[in-house]
């Protein structure tokens, strides 16, 4: 964020010094909606908090680039990156960089903003249409003794070419969408689809007081009027503590809240707006609502989290904290962090924070830790860090117990290995078991085993245990629910029905996503349509997507709720119409509603924004085929392959197009390419096997599907196709073995029963 200059701060402070003074006549509170008035309006009454905020990471999140704010070396410095040279220099009017633009040509660009202060600082460059782009060449602000005071590239190990989506000029480095909401106060992205321009505004360029507390005009009016009631005129009450205190239990050495919490904590939902991996679903953030009302947080998805919920990709804090026993016990953000300084409440020593609620005489001892404090502190074992953005170490906030036994079974990392690299996980497990005895961590069940099994095969029984276990965090239960493999039996249906009524929005969202892939008649039997009227926006838009095209079949109350949910869905994705994936999602929605022409316009707009938007291109081809424009569909796909000839999804889509166009041999070439370029995709292998078999190449089809079943052992379609082909080839015994496996997993599935009948296994 941009920091206001000191003269501006002082001038603004003069204007509000009368705030709350007793000699000023009371001002009746206004009935108008609260407005943003700026952090300086808080200074006179909240001096300590305001002074803490000055100079904090929040206040300095973005600043105008000048001699006081730019920390990087622009004294004719240069940086070599995969044979290309970028130069940093100054002119009378500011700071400049010479580097490759979107076409690969070297150009000079003026730095307009500095972004962040520690441990790195990035720089923003202004482009036509109101766009700001984040330069990938970054200054390491750490001391030279720690390896800092140098330029580095955000992707040091791979060359990001000008045409790459990660190039600094591209969509993924666009400040207006990717960064601005969490680096400014009262941000309005202001994207205009008609002109393809941004008019991005904010009431304060930094993360100011109102970024967390909401617009403050009513609060100021009430302070002037001497009114003290409710949340004091603020849109959100961030006081999660209330009258409660943390009371130490001397026997256990663990503190607990003196009063039970009667409402969900507000701080994690408020802080999670920026400290989470999430998507935006509204242009107008509403303070005091659950995070899922304005954003869709990521679940414990593969590629983002390890199967046990440890951080893997850059997921920030929210999803980790929801998993923790601290969160369940009532710990909230400001129990550990000063929100104004952004530092720990106890100072620089991280372990001192833990000592607030965990007696050091019980926990900072060998009996608990197996080490003396000098060898390993609390955070070394329970808050392992990973490095992001090359130099930024961030700690996992799930506060987990090290589980080397899970390392042995499913390969997740464990804290022990950070110090005992010479010993394997089995050694660490044995050491913990010998030391902890009956209290050993390896004896405790963990959702990780089920999530890992669900990621790699059929594991419905294990996943159902996680979903139905109230002791597991909601984010883990939601993840397990999404991983359930269809087709479903009665156990899965009963669980799905129950979780549609779960109070946790994340669980309801996961249930709706599963429901969406079921046939329409099954969706109508389950109570998911009731969620069209859910109080949380994120749930409503998932319900809208689930029941799109079915509103005429809904009961009258749900049909009425559909109109609002449909509006929420459209507004959610129109709010981010600068993103091709948002336009593609809207287009898919139109397809569900039978509006192919509208969908085609949206797909084409997505491709104009990003020609390499694969999902939009493949779906556009499908839509064109739906209106019998096969030639145009093929051309769309070939245009995409001209941009990226190794894209498996486009080869697959082209193969299907050629099948429908009556060119089976050409189609087979494309389907082979898809399976070769993406061997991890079960669907591509399945379709290739079916295509080969339909063209009479049954032996190769069997080979493809047998290989695929080895890689995707839990895939229902692959197993059914392979068993059917084996039966037809005369190998009834091999077919029967697969059929029995399917019957054990899906005992109620009519297709499996029919297969068994055809093999003479059941009457």
C-alpha positions in Angstrom: 0.0 0.0 0.0 1.0 3.6 -0.4 1.9 5.3 2.8 0.5 8.8 3.2 3.3 11.4 3.5 3.8 12.8 6.9 2.5 16.3 6.0 -0.7 14.7 4.8 -1.1 12.8 8.0 -0.5 15.9 10.1 -2.9 18.0 8.1 -5.6 15.4 8.3 -5.0 15.0 12.0 -5.6 18.7 12.6 -9.0 18.3 11.0 -10.2 15.6 13.5 -8.5 16.6 16.7 -11.9 17.6 18.1 -13.1 14.0 17.9 -14.7 13.1 21.2 -13.8 16.3 23.1 -16.2 17.1 25.9 -16.6 20.7 24.9 -17.9 19.9 21.5 -21.7 19.7 21.2 -23.1 16.2 20.6 -23.7 15.3 17.0 -26.7 12.9 16.5 -25.7 9.8 14.6 -26.6 9.8 11.0 -29.1 7.3 9.4 -27.0 7.2 6.3 -24.8 4.1 5.6 -21.4 4.4 7.2 -18.6 5.8 5.0 -14.9 5.4 5.0 -13.1 8.3 6.7 -9.5 7.2 6.7 -7.1 6.0 9.4 -6.2 9.5 10.5 -9.7 9.9 11.8 -8.9 7.2 14.4 -5.6 8.9 15.6 -6.9 11.2 18.3 -8.9 8.6 20.2 -6.8 5.5 19.5 -3.3 7.0 19.7 -1.5 3.9 20.8 -3.1 1.7 18.1 -2.5 4.3 15.4 1.1 4.7 16.4 1.5 0.9 16.4 0.1 0.8 12.9 2.5 3.5 11.5 5.5 1.7 10.0 3.8 -1.7 10.2 3.6 -4.1 7.3 -0.1 -3.1 6.9 0.7 0.6 6.6 3.6 0.0 4.3 2.0 -2.7 2.1 2.0 -0.3 -0.9 3.7 3.1 -1.3 4.3 5.6 -4.0 7.8 4.9 -5.4 10.1 7.6 -4.3 13.5 8.0 -2.6 12.1 7.3 0.8 10.1 4.2 -0.1 12.1 2.3 -2.8 14.6 -0.1 -1.1 16.0 -1.7 -4.2 19.3 -0.9 -5.9 18.4 1.3 -8.9 21.9 2.7 -9.2 22.5 1.3 -12.8 22.2 -2.3 -11.4 21.5 -5.2 -13.7 20.2 -8.8 -13.3 20.8 -11.7 -15.6 17.9 -14.2 -16.0 18.4 -17.1 -18.4 20.5 -15.2 -20.8 18.4 -12.0 -20.7 19.5 -8.8 -18.8 17.3 -6.5 -16.9 18.6 -3.1 -15.9 17.5 -0.9 -13.0 18.2 2.9 -13.0 16.9 6.3 -12.1 16.0 9.5 -14.0 15.0 12.9 -12.7 11.4 11.8 -12.6 11.9 8.5 -10.8 12.9 4.9 -10.9 13.0 2.8 -14.1 13.6 -0.7 -15.3 14.5 -1.9 -18.8 13.2 -5.4 -19.4 11.3 -7.6 -21.8 7.7 -6.6 -22.5 4.8 -9.0 -23.4 6.3 -9.4 -27.0 9.8 -10.0 -25.8 11.1 -6.6 -26.7 13.3 -4.7 -24.3 11.5 -1.5 -23.1 11.9 1.0 -20.4 9.2 1.1 -17.7 8.7 3.6 -14.9 8.2 2.2 -11.4 5.1 3.8 -9.9 4.6 1.9 -6.6 6.7 0.0 -4.2 5.0 -3.1 -2.9 5.8 -4.5 0.6 8.9 -4.0 2.8 10.1 -7.2 4.4 11.6 -9.6 3.6 11.1 -8.5 0.0 9.9 -5.6 -2.0 8.2 -5.8 -5.4 7.5 -3.0 -7.8 4.4 -2.0 -9.8 4.3 -0.6 -13.4 1.4 1.2 -14.9 -0.1 0.1 -18.3 -2.9 1.6 -20.4 -6.4 0.8 -19.3 -5.7 1.4 -15.6 -3.8 -1.8 -15.3 -0.9 -2.2 -12.8 1.5 -5.1 -13.2 3.9 -6.6 -10.7 7.4 -6.8 -11.9 8.8 -10.3 -11.4 12.3 -9.0 -10.5 12.2 -8.5 -6.8 14.5 -6.9 -4.2 15.6 -9.0 -1.2 15.4 -6.6 1.7 17.0 -8.8 4.2 20.5 -7.9 5.5 23.4 -8.9 3.4 24.5 -11.2 6.2 21.3 -13.2 5.7 21.7 -13.4 1.9 19.7 -10.2 1.2 20.4 -6.9 -0.5 20.1 -8.4 -4.0 17.8 -8.7 -7.0 16.1 -12.1 -7.6 13.4 -13.4 -9.9 10.2 -14.8 -8.5 10.7 -17.9 -10.6 14.4 -18.5 -10.4 14.5 -22.1 -11.5 12.5 -21.9 -14.8 12.4 -19.4 -17.6 9.2 -17.5 -17.7 9.0 -16.4 -21.4 6.9 -13.3 -22.5 4.1 -15.5 -23.8 3.9 -17.5 -20.5 0.8 -16.8 -18.3 3.2 -16.2 -15.4 5.1 -13.5 -17.2 5.0 -10.2 -15.3 2.9 -8.6 -18.0 0.2 -11.3 -17.9 -3.0 -11.9 -16.0 -1.4 -13.8 -13.1 0.7 -10.7 -12.2 -2.1 -8.1 -12.5 -2.3 -6.0 -9.4 -6.0 -4.9 -9.8 -7.3 -8.4 -9.4 -4.5 -10.5 -7.8 -3.1 -8.1 -5.2 -5.1 -4.9 -4.7 -7.9 -6.1 -2.4 -5.4 -7.1 0.3 -3.1 -4.2 -0.1 -5.7 -1.3 0.1 -8.7 -0.2 2.1 -12.2 -0.1 0.5 -10.9 -1.3 -2.8 -13.2 -1.2 -5.8 -11.7 -3.0 -8.7 -13.8 -1.1 -11.2 -13.4 -3.3 -14.2 -15.5 -2.3 -17.2 -16.0 -5.2 -19.6 -17.2 -3.1 -22.5 -14.0 -1.1 -22.6 -11.7 -3.7 -21.1 -10.4 -1.1 -18.6 -9.9 -0.7 -14.9 -10.9 2.3 -12.8 -9.6 0.8 -9.6 -10.2 3.0 -6.5 -9.6 2.8 -2.8 -10.3 5.2 0.1 -6.8 4.5 1.5 -3.9 3.0 -0.4 -2.6 1.2 2.7 -4.2 -1.5 4.9 -5.7 1.0 7.3 -8.0 0.8 10.3 -11.2 0.5 8.2 -9.8 -2.4 6.2 -10.5 -4.6 9.2 -13.0 -2.6 11.3 -15.2 -1.4 8.4 -16.3 2.2 7.4 -15.9 4.4 10.4 -18.1 7.5 9.9 -20.8 6.3 12.2 -18.3 5.3 14.8 -16.8 8.8 14.7 -20.2 10.4 14.9 -21.1 8.3 17.9 -17.8 9.1 19.6 -18.5 12.8 19.1 -22.0 12.4 20.5 -20.8 10.3 23.5 -22.9 7.3 22.4 -21.5 4.0 23.6 -23.6 1.0 22.6 -23.3 -2.2 20.6 -20.3 -2.3 18.3 -19.9 1.5 18.8 -21.2 2.3 15.3 -18.8 -0.1 13.6 -19.9 -2.6 11.0 -18.1 -5.5 12.7 -17.3 -6.3 16.3 -13.8 -7.9 16.3 -13.8 -8.5 20.0 -13.7 -12.3 20.1 -12.5 -12.3 23.6 -15.4 -10.4 25.2 -15.5 -10.9 29.0 -13.7 -14.1 28.8 -10.1 -14.7 30.0 -7.6 -17.5 29.6 -7.4 -19.3 32.9 -4.5 -21.6 33.5 -5.1 -25.2 34.7 -2.0 -25.9 36.9 -2.5 -29.7 36.6 -2.6 -29.9 32.8 -0.6 -26.7 32.2 -3.1 -25.6 29.6 -5.2 -22.5 29.8 -8.9 -22.5 28.7 -11.5 -19.8 28.2 -13.3 -18.8 31.3 -16.5 -18.5 29.3 -17.7 -20.6 26.5 -17.9 -18.9 23.1 -21.5 -18.4 22.1 -20.8 -17.2 18.6 -18.3 -18.2 15.9 -15.1 -16.2 16.2 -15.1 -13.1 14.0 -11.4 -12.4 13.7 -10.4 -15.5 11.6 -13.2 -14.7 9.2 -12.1 -11.0 9.0 -8.4 -11.7 8.7 -9.1 -14.7 6.4 -10.3 -12.2 3.7 -6.6 -11.7 2.9 -4.8 -14.4 4.8 -6.3 -17.3 2.9 -6.2 -19.0 -0.5 -9.6 -18.1 -1.9 -11.6 -16.7 -4.8 -13.7 -13.6 -4.8 -17.5 -13.9 -5.2 -18.7 -10.4 -4.6 -17.6 -6.9 -5.7 -18.8 -5.4 -2.4 -17.3 -7.0 0.7 -19.7 -7.0 3.7 -18.0 -6.6 7.1 -19.1 -9.0 9.8 -20.2 -11.8 7.5 -18.6 -15.3 7.3 -15.7 -15.4 4.8 -17.7 -17.8 2.6 -20.2 -14.9 2.1 -17.7 -12.9 0.1 -15.0 -15.5 -0.9 -14.7 -19.2 -1.6 -11.8 -20.6 0.5 -9.8 -23.5 -0.9 -10.2 -26.9 0.8 -7.3 -29.2 1.5 -6.8 -29.8 -2.2 -4.0 -31.8 -3.6 -1.3 -29.4 -4.8 -2.2 -26.9 -2.1 -1.9 -29.0 1.0 -0.4 -32.2 1.9 -2.9 -35.0 2.7 -2.5 -34.3 6.4 -3.4 -30.6 5.9 0.2 -29.3 6.2 0.9 -26.3 3.9 2.4 -27.1 0.5 1.6 -24.3 -1.9 1.2 -20.7 -0.9 -2.1 -21.0 1.1 -1.5 -18.4 3.8 -3.0 -19.0 7.2 -6.8 -19.4 7.3 -7.1 -23.0 6.0 -4.4 -24.1 8.4 -5.8 -22.4 11.4 -9.3 -23.9 10.9 -7.7 -27.4 11.3 -6.0 -26.6 14.6 -6.9 -27.6 18.2 -6.2 -23.9 19.0 -9.1 -22.8 16.9 -11.4 -25.4 18.4 -10.4 -24.3 21.9 -11.3 -20.7 21.2 -8.0 -19.1 20.3 -8.3 -16.2 18.0 -5.9 -14.2 15.9 -5.2 -11.4 18.4 -4.4 -13.9 21.2 -1.0 -14.2 19.4 -0.7 -11.3 17.0 -0.9 -7.5 17.6 -3.1 -6.6 14.6 -1.7 -3.0 14.5 2.0 -3.7 14.6 1.5 -7.1 12.8 4.0 -8.5 15.3 3.6 -11.2 18.0 2.0 -9.9 21.2 4.9 -11.2 23.3 7.8 -9.8 21.2 10.2 -11.4 18.8 10.5 -14.8 20.6 7.8 -16.9 19.0 7.9 -19.5 21.8 6.9 -16.9 24.3 3.5 -16.7 22.6 2.8 -20.3 23.3 3.8 -19.8 27.0 0.7 -17.6 27.5 -1.5 -20.7 27.5 1.0 -23.6 27.9 3.0 -23.6 31.1 6.7 -23.7 30.2 7.2 -25.9 33.3 5.0 -28.5 31.7 5.8 -28.1 28.0 9.3 -26.5 27.6 10.8 -29.6 29.2 12.3 -32.9 28.1 9.3 -34.9 29.4 7.0 -33.1 26.9 9.3 -32.3 24.0 12.0 -34.9 24.1 14.5 -32.0 23.9 15.6 -29.2 26.0 14.3 -25.8 24.8 17.7 -24.8 23.4 17.5 -27.8 21.0 13.9 -27.3 19.8 11.3 -24.8 20.7 7.5 -25.0 20.4 7.3 -23.6 16.8 10.1 -25.8 15.6 8.0 -28.9 16.2 4.4 -27.6 16.0 4.6 -24.7 13.4 7.0 -25.8 10.7 7.8 -23.2 8.1 8.1 -23.3 4.3 9.6 -20.7 2.1 7.5 -18.8 -0.5 8.4 -16.1 -2.9 12.0 -17.3 -2.7 12.9 -15.7 0.6 9.7 -15.5 2.7 9.4 -18.1 5.4 5.9 -18.7 6.7 4.8 -21.0 9.5 2.1 -23.6 9.3 -0.8 -22.4 11.6 -2.4 -25.8 12.1 -0.3 -26.3 15.3 0.1 -30.0 14.6 1.9 -32.8 16.4 4.8 -34.2 14.4 3.7 -37.5 12.8 6.7 -39.4 11.3 4.4 -42.5 11.3 2.4 -40.7 8.5 5.6 -40.0 6.7 6.2 -43.8 6.7 2.7 -44.6 5.4 1.7 -41.8 3.1 4.9 -39.7 2.6 3.8 -36.4 4.3 6.6 -34.4 5.8 7.3 -34.2 9.5 9.1 -31.7 11.7 11.6 -34.3 13.1 13.3 -34.6 9.7 14.2 -30.9 9.8 16.8 -31.6 12.5 17.3 -35.4 12.2 17.9 -35.6 8.4 20.3 -38.5 8.9 17.6 -40.7 10.4 14.5 -41.9 8.6 10.9 -41.7 9.6 10.8 -45.2 11.1 13.5 -44.1 13.5 11.6 -41.0 14.5 8.4 -43.0 15.0 10.1 -45.5 17.2 11.7 -42.8 19.2 8.4 -41.0 19.8 6.6 -44.2 20.7 9.4 -45.2 23.2 9.3 -41.8 24.7 5.5 -41.1 24.8 4.4 -44.6 25.5 0.6 -45.0 25.6 0.2 -41.3 24.7 2.2 -41.8 21.4 0.9 -39.8 18.5 1.1 -42.7 16.1 -1.8 -44.4 18.0 -4.1 -41.5 17.1 -6.3 -41.7 14.0 -5.8 -39.0 11.5 -7.9 -37.8 8.5 -4.7 -37.8 6.4 -4.8 -41.6 5.7 -8.3 -41.3 4.2 -7.5 -38.1 2.2 -4.4 -39.7 0.8 -6.2 -42.8 -0.2 -9.0 -40.8 -1.8 -6.5 -38.8 -3.8 -5.0 -42.0 -5.2 -7.8 -44.4 -5.5 -11.2 -45.6 -4.2 -11.5 -45.0 -0.5 -15.1 -44.2 0.1 -15.4 -46.2 3.4 -12.4 -44.3 4.9 -13.6 -41.0 3.6 -17.1 -41.5 5.0 -15.6 -42.1 8.4 -13.8 -38.7 8.2 -17.0 -36.9 6.9 -19.1 -38.3 9.8 -16.5 -37.8 12.5 -17.4 -34.6 14.4 -14.0 -34.5 16.0 -12.3 -33.6 12.7 -12.2 -30.0 11.5 -14.9 -28.9 9.0 -12.4 -28.1 6.3 -11.0 -31.7 6.4 -14.5 -33.2 6.5 -15.5 -31.0 3.5 -12.4 -32.2 1.6 -13.2 -35.8 2.3 -16.7 -35.2 1.1 -15.5 -33.9 -2.2 -13.1 -36.9 -2.6 -16.0 -39.4 -2.4 -16.0 -41.4 -5.7 -19.2 -42.0 -7.6 -21.4 -43.9 -8.3 -22.9 -43.7 -4.8 -24.6 -46.3 -2.7 -27.0 -45.8 0.1 -24.3 -45.0 2.6 -22.9 -42.2 0.5 -26.4 -40.8 -0.2 -27.3 -40.8 3.5 -24.1 -39.0 4.3 -24.6 -36.5 1.5 -28.1 -35.8 2.6 -27.0 -35.2 6.2 -24.1 -32.9 5.2 -26.4 -30.7 3.1 -27.7 -29.6 6.5 -24.3 -29.2 8.2 -23.9 -25.8 9.9 -20.4 -25.4 8.4 -20.6 -23.5 5.0 -17.5 -25.3 3.7 -19.2 -28.7 4.2 -22.4 -27.6 2.6 -20.4 -26.3 -0.4 -18.6 -29.6 -0.8 -21.9 -31.5 -0.6 -23.4 -29.3 -3.3 -20.4 -29.9 -5.5 -20.9 -33.7 -5.2 -24.6 -33.3 -5.8 -24.0 -31.4 -9.0 -22.5 -34.4 -10.7 -25.5 -36.6 -10.0 -28.4 -37.1 -12.4 -31.2 -34.5 -12.1 -33.7 -36.9 -10.6 -31.3 -37.8 -7.8 -30.6 -34.1 -7.1 -34.3 -33.4 -6.8 -34.6 -36.2 -4.2 -32.1 -34.7 -1.9 -32.6 -31.4 0.1 -30.0 -29.5 -1.7 -32.4 -27.1 -3.3 -33.2 -25.7 0.2 -29.7 -24.2 0.1 -30.8 -21.8 -2.6 -32.1 -19.7 0.3 -29.0 -20.2 2.6 -28.0 -17.1 4.5 -24.4 -17.5 3.2 -23.7 -16.2 -0.4 -21.1 -18.8 -1.1 -23.5 -21.6 -0.4 -26.3 -20.0 -2.5 -24.1 -19.6 -5.6 -23.0 -23.3 -5.3 -26.7 -24.2 -5.1 -27.5 -22.1 -8.1 -24.9 -23.9 -10.1 -26.2 -27.3 -8.9 -29.8 -26.6 -9.8 -29.3 -24.5 -13.0 -31.8 -25.5 -15.6 -34.0 -27.3 -13.1 -35.9 -24.4 -11.6 -39.2 -25.4 -13.2 -39.0 -28.8 -11.4 -38.4 -27.3 -7.9 -41.1 -26.9 -5.2 -42.5 -23.5 -5.0 -40.4 -22.1 -2.2 -37.2 -23.3 -3.7 -38.3 -22.0 -7.1 -38.7 -18.6 -5.6 -35.3 -18.8 -3.9 -33.8 -19.7 -7.3 -34.2 -16.2 -8.7 -32.1 -14.7 -5.9 -29.5 -17.4 -6.0 -29.2 -17.0 -9.8 -28.7 -13.3 -9.3 -26.0 -14.0 -6.7 -24.2 -16.3 -9.1 -24.2 -13.9 -11.9 -23.0 -11.0 -9.7 -20.3 -13.2 -8.2 -18.7 -13.9 -11.6 -19.5 -10.6 -13.2 -17.5 -9.0 -10.4 -14.4 -10.6 -11.7 -15.2 -10.5 -15.4 -11.6 -9.5 -16.2 -10.7 -13.2 -15.6 -11.3 -15.7 -18.4 -12.2 -18.5 -15.9 -15.0 -16.3 -14.5 -16.4 -15.7 -18.0 -16.1 -19.5 -18.7 -18.0 -20.2 -15.5 -20.8 -17.8 -16.5 -20.8 -19.4 -20.0 -21.1 -22.9 -18.5 -24.1 -21.6 -16.4 -25.8 -20.3 -19.6 -25.3 -23.7 -21.2 -27.0 -25.3 -18.3 -29.9 -22.9 -18.8 -30.1 -23.8 -22.5 -28.7 -20.4 -23.7 -26.0 -21.6 -26.1 -25.8 -18.3 -28.0 -25.1 -16.3 -24.8 -22.6 -18.9 -23.7 -20.7 -18.7 -27.0 -20.4 -14.9 -26.6 -18.9 -15.3 -23.1 -16.5 -18.0 -24.2 -15.3 -15.9 -27.0 -14.8 -12.9 -24.6 -12.7 -15.2 -22.3 -10.5 -16.1 -25.2 -10.1 -12.5 -26.2 -8.7 -11.8 -22.7 -6.6 -14.9 -22.7 -6.2 -17.0 -25.9 -4.5 -19.7 -23.9 -7.6 -20.2 -21.6 -7.9 -23.9 -22.3 -11.2 -24.6 -20.5 -12.9 -21.8 -22.2 -11.6 -22.9 -25.6 -12.6 -26.5 -25.1 -16.1 -25.6 -23.8 -16.6 -23.2 -26.7 -15.9 -26.0 -29.1 -18.5 -28.1 -27.3 -21.0 -25.3 -27.5 -20.4 -24.9 -31.2 -20.8 -28.6 -31.7 -24.1 -28.3 -29.8 -25.4 -26.0 -32.5 -24.0 -28.2 -35.3 -21.1 -25.9 -36.2 -18.5 -28.7 -36.2 -16.2 -27.0 -38.6 -16.0 -23.9 -36.5 -15.5 -26.0 -33.4 -12.5 -27.8 -35.0 -11.0 -24.4 -36.0 -11.3 -23.1 -32.5 -9.4 -26.1 -31.1 -6.7 -26.0 -33.8 -6.2 -22.3 -33.1 -5.5 -23.3 -29.5 -3.1 -26.0 -30.5 -1.2 -23.6 -32.7 -0.5 -21.6 -29.4 0.3 -24.7 -27.4 0.8 -27.9 -29.3 1.4 -30.0 -26.2 -1.8 -29.2 -24.4 -3.5 -32.5 -23.6 -7.0 -31.0 -23.0 -7.1 -29.4 -26.5 -5.9 -32.6 -28.2 -8.6 -34.5 -26.3 -11.3 -32.1 -27.3 -10.2 -32.1 -30.9 -10.2 -35.9 -30.9 -13.9 -35.9 -29.7 -14.7 -33.3 -32.3 -13.2 -35.4 -35.0 -15.1 -38.5 -33.8 -18.4 -36.6 -34.1 -17.3 -35.3 -37.5 -16.9 -38.8 -38.8 -13.0 -38.9 -38.9 -12.2 -41.7 -36.5 -8.6 -42.3 -37.6 -7.7 -38.6 -37.2 -9.6 -38.6 -33.9 -7.5 -41.5 -32.7 -4.3 -39.6 -33.4 -5.5 -36.7 -31.2 -6.8 -38.9 -28.4 -3.4 -40.7 -28.3 -1.7 -37.3 -28.0 -3.9 -36.4 -25.1 -3.2 -39.6 -23.2 0.6 -39.2 -23.8 0.8 -35.6 -22.8 -1.3 -36.1 -19.7 -0.7 -39.7 -18.4 -2.0 -38.6 -15.0 -5.5 -38.0 -16.4 -7.7 -41.0 -16.0 -10.4 -39.7 -18.4 -8.1 -39.4 -21.3 -6.9 -43.0 -20.9 -10.5 -44.2 -20.6 -11.7 -42.4 -23.8 -8.6 -43.6 -25.7 -9.4 -47.2 -24.7 -13.0 -46.9 -25.8 -12.0 -45.3 -29.1 -9.5 -48.0 -29.9 -12.0 -50.7 -29.1 -14.7 -49.1 -31.3 -12.3 -49.1 -34.2 -11.6 -52.8 -33.8 -8.2 -52.4 -32.2 -9.3 -54.4 -29.1 -5.9 -55.7 -28.1 -4.4 -52.3 -27.9 -7.6 -51.1 -26.1 -7.1 -53.8 -23.5 -3.5 -52.8 -23.1 -4.3 -49.1 -22.6 -7.1 -49.8 -20.1 -5.0 -52.4 -18.2 -2.2 -49.9 -17.9 -4.7 -47.2 -16.8 -6.3 -49.4 -14.2 -2.9 -49.9 -12.7 -2.5 -46.1 -12.4 -6.1 -45.4 -11.5 -7.2 -48.4 -9.6 -10.2 -46.7 -8.1 -11.7 -45.4 -11.3 -15.1 -46.9 -11.9 -15.4 -46.2 -15.6 -12.0 -47.7 -16.5 -12.7 -50.8 -14.4 -16.2 -51.3 -16.0 -14.9 -50.8 -19.5 -11.9 -53.1 -19.0 -14.1 -55.9 -17.4 -16.6 -55.6 -20.3 -13.8 -55.8 -22.9 -12.2 -58.8 -21.2 -15.6 -60.5 -21.1 -16.2 -59.8 -24.8 -12.7 -61.1 -25.6 -13.4 -64.4 -23.9 -11.4 -63.8 -20.7 -14.3 -64.3 -18.3 -12.1 -65.1 -15.3 -10.1 -61.8 -15.5 -13.4 -59.9 -16.1 -15.0 -61.6 -13.1 -12.1 -60.6 -10.8 -12.7 -56.9 -11.7 -16.4 -57.3 -11.4 -16.1 -58.7 -7.9 -13.9 -55.8 -6.9 -16.5 -53.4 -8.3 -19.3 -55.3 -6.5 -17.5 -55.0 -3.1 -17.2 -51.2 -3.7 -20.5 -50.5 -5.3 -22.8 -53.4 -4.1 -26.0 -51.5 -5.1 -25.0 -50.3 -8.6 -27.2 -51.7 -11.3 -24.4 -51.6 -13.9 -22.2 -53.7 -11.8 -25.0 -56.2 -11.1 -25.7 -56.4 -14.8 -22.0 -57.1 -15.5 -22.0 -59.9 -12.9 -25.2 -61.4 -14.5 -23.6 -61.4 -17.9 -20.7 -63.3 -16.5 -23.0 -65.8 -14.8 -22.0 -64.8 -11.3 -25.5 -63.9 -10.1 -28.9 -65.1 -11.2 
